[in-house]
Amino acid sequence: DWRIRIVGSLVTDHVGQELRGTGLVQNFSEPDRDTVRAALQAAADRRAPDLMRRIFHDPRGVSWAYIRLYLPLSSDGSKVDRFATVIDPRQLRTPHFGSDHVRMNTSSTGIL
C-alpha cells in the first residue's frame, strides 16, 4: 500500500483525523480498494497522470465525491515510487456526477 506523507486540511477536515503515515488504500471502503489500487497501478505502469471523477463511501460510511488527479513520481527517474494526488476542492462532496467512476481525458494538449 502507498503511504500518505503529506495531506492538506481539505481532506483531514472532511475525514476528521490526520492521515499522515496511513496507507492510502486503507482509507477507502473494501469495495473501493481494488478500484484505487488499479488506478494507482495503471498510472505507475503508464508513467502518466490519471484523472478521474469519483463517488464512494469511506470505511466510516461517509460519502465522498470529487475529481482527483494522480501524478506518478520517481526518485530515480525510472521507477514510480510515489504519487502526488490533487483533489479539486470545488468538487469535494458534490452529491452526484452521474457515474461512480468517470475517467477523464488526460492526453494530448494537457491535463486540465
C-alpha positions in Angstrom: 0.0 0.0 0.0 1.2 3.5 -0.7 1.8 5.6 2.4 0.4 9.1 2.9 3.3 11.5 3.7 1.6 14.9 3.4 -2.1 15.7 3.4 -3.9 19.0 3.4 -6.6 20.3 5.6 -9.3 19.9 2.9 -9.0 16.1 3.3 -8.3 15.9 7.0 -11.2 18.2 7.9 -13.5 16.0 5.8 -12.2 12.8 7.3 -11.9 14.1 10.8 -8.4 12.8 11.5 -4.8 13.1 10.5 -3.9 10.7 7.6 -0.1 11.1 7.5 1.5 7.7 7.9 -1.6 5.7 7.0 -1.9 3.5 3.9 -3.7 5.2 1.1 -5.8 2.3 0.1 -6.9 1.6 3.7 -8.7 4.9 3.7 -11.2 3.5 1.2 -14.1 1.1 1.9 -13.4 -2.6 0.9 -15.4 -2.4 -2.4 -13.4 0.7 -3.5 -9.9 -0.6 -2.6 -9.5 -2.6 -5.8 -10.5 0.4 -7.9 -8.0 2.6 -6.1 -5.2 0.0 -6.4 -5.9 -0.5 -10.1 -5.9 3.3 -10.8 -2.6 3.7 -9.0 -1.0 0.7 -10.8 -2.2 1.9 -14.2 -0.8 5.4 -13.6 2.5 3.8 -12.4 2.6 1.4 -15.4 1.9 4.2 -17.9 4.1 6.7 -16.1 1.3 9.2 -16.9 -1.2 11.1 -14.8 -4.6 9.6 -14.1 -7.6 12.0 -13.8 -10.9 10.7 -12.5 -14.2 11.7 -11.0 -15.2 9.6 -8.1 -18.1 8.9 -5.8 -17.5 6.5 -3.0 -18.1 5.7 0.7 -15.1 5.6 3.0 -14.8 2.9 5.8 -16.9 5.1 8.1 -19.8 5.2 5.5 -19.2 8.9 4.7 -19.9 9.7 1.1 -17.2 11.5 -0.9 -17.5 12.9 -4.4 -14.6 14.7 -6.1 -12.3 15.0 -9.0 -8.8 13.7 -8.3 -5.5 13.6 -10.2 -2.8 11.1 -9.6 0.7 12.2 -10.7 3.2 9.4 -10.6 6.7 10.4 -9.5 10.1 8.8 -9.4 13.0 9.5 -7.1 15.5 7.8 -9.5 13.9 8.8 -12.8 13.0 5.2 -13.8 10.7 3.5 -11.3 7.5 5.1 -10.0 7.9 5.1 -6.2 5.5 7.8 -5.1 2.5 9.8 -6.2 1.2 13.4 -5.8 -2.6 13.4 -5.6 -4.5 16.6 -6.3 -8.2 17.0 -5.4 -10.3 19.8 -6.9 -11.7 21.5 -3.7 -14.6 22.9 -5.6 -15.8 19.3 -6.3 -15.4 17.8 -2.9 -18.7 16.5 -1.5 -20.7 17.2 -4.7 -23.6 14.7 -4.3 -23.8 13.3 -7.9 -21.7 13.3 -11.0 -23.8 10.8 -12.9 -21.4 7.9 -12.6 -19.3 6.4 -9.8 -16.1 6.3 -11.8 -15.5 8.5 -14.9 -12.1 8.5 -16.4 -11.3 11.9 -17.9 -9.1 12.5 -21.0 -5.6 13.5 -19.9 -3.8 13.0 -23.2 -2.6 15.4 -26.0 -2.8 19.1 -25.0 -2.6 18.8 -21.3 -4.1 17.6 -18.1 -6.6 20.2 -17.2 
